[in-house]
C-alpha cells in the first residue's frame, strides 16, 4: 500500500488503537473445505482478529447470530445451505453495527459475481486468497469493530 496512512491490522486491533478495551474485530469464516476454512481463520487470528469457523451455510447463519461478526467470509458452494442463501439470511438479521460479507470461492464467473452481489455480498474474491486481500479484510473488520466499540 502506498502512502503514509497504512495501519497494520495488528495495530488497528490493538487496545492502544481505540483506547482501553478497544473492540477486537470478529470474523466468521465459512467453507466446507475444512482446511481452507481453518487456514483463513488462522491467518485472520494472526492478523489480530477473533475468528470463528463454520463448515456449511446453515452453521454459518447460526454462528453469525451468536457471534455477531464484523466480517463474514463465505464460500459459495457449501452443503446444507449455499453461501448465497447464507449471506441473505445473515444480512437479514437485525444488527446494531455494520457487517461486511465477502465471498471467497472458486466460482468467479460473471454470473457468480452477479448472484453474489444480489445476495448481499460486499466483495467477491476468487480462491486462492491473496495475503494482501486478507490483510485488507482484517483492516476493514478492525474499522467496523472500532465503530461497534465506540
N, C-alpha and C positions, 0 to 999 in steps of 0.2 A: 504494500500500500504506500502510495506517495503522500507526502505532506506531513505536517507535524502534529496532526490530530489523532494519530493512531494510539489506541488504548488496547493493550492486550486483554484477552478475555479474563485472564487470571487477575489482572489489576481491576478490571471492571467488576469482577465478582468479589473482590477482597473487601473486608469490613471497612478498610480505610476509604473505599470509593464513595460510600454514602454515609459515612459516619458510623458510630457504634451500632452494631446489629444490622448492617445493610442486608437486604434480602438476597439470597443466593438464587441464581437462575435455575428454574426447574424445567427439565427436558424429558419428554416422553419419546421413546424410540420404539417403533412397532415394525416388525418384519418377521415373516415366517421362517426365514433363514436365520436360525439361532446364532450362528457365528457372525453373520453380518450385523444383526441387532446388538449383540453383546459387544462387538468391536466398536461400533459407532457410539454406544453408550459409554464405553470405557474412555474413548477419545474425548467425549464431552465432559466426563468427570475430570480427566487430566487438564482440561481447559477451565476447570473451576466450577462446573455446573453440577447440580444434583440430578442424576439421571435414573429413570425407571424404565423397564423393558416389558413389552407385551409381544406375544408371538402370533397373534391373529387380530383381526379387526374388532371382533367382539370384545376381546380382552382389552384392547386399546381404549375403546369407549368407556368401559367400566373403570379402568385405571385413570383415565382423564377426569372422570367425575370426582374421584377420591384425591388424586394427586394435584389437580389444578395446575397443569404445566403452563409455563410461559411460551414454550415452543414444543410443537409436536412434529416429529419426523416420521412419516409413514410410508411404508412400501405400498404399492397399489395392488399387487396380485397376492393378497393374503386369503387364507381359508376362513370359513365361517362368516366373514364379512370382509369385502374388499376395502381397500384404502379409500376409494371414492365415497362409499357409504359411511365408513368410519369418520371421515372428515366432515361430512354433512351432519352427522349426529353430534360430534364433538363441537362443531361450530354452533349448533342449535342450543347447546347448554347455556343457561344464563351465567354470566361472568361479571365480576367486579373489576377485572383488569383485562388488558388486551391479550390476545393469543395469536401467535404466528404458526401456521400449519404449512409444512414443507413436504412435498413428495420426493422421496428418494427411491427410484425404481429403475429397473432395467428397461421399462417401457418409456420410449422417448419420441414416439411418432407425433406428428402434429395433432392427430385425433386424441392421443393420450393426454397431451398438454391441454387441449381444449376441454376435455372432460374433467381434468384436474382443476382447472380454473372455475368451471361451472360448479364443482363440488365444494368450492370454498378454499382451495389451496392458495397460498400466497406466492409460492415459488415451486418450480418443478426442476429437480436435479436428476441427472441420469447416473446410475451406478457405473463404475465405482466412484464413490465420493472423493473429491479432492480435499486435502487437508485445509487448503485455503478457504474452501467453501464452508467446512465445518467450523473453522475459526471465526468466520464472519457470522455464522449462525449463533455461535456462542456469544459473540459480542451483542447481537441483536436481542438474544434472550436475556442477557445481563441488563440491557437498557429497559426491557419490559419489566424485569424483576425490580429495578430501581423505581419505576413508576408504581408498581404494586406495593413496594415497601414504604413509599412516601406517605 
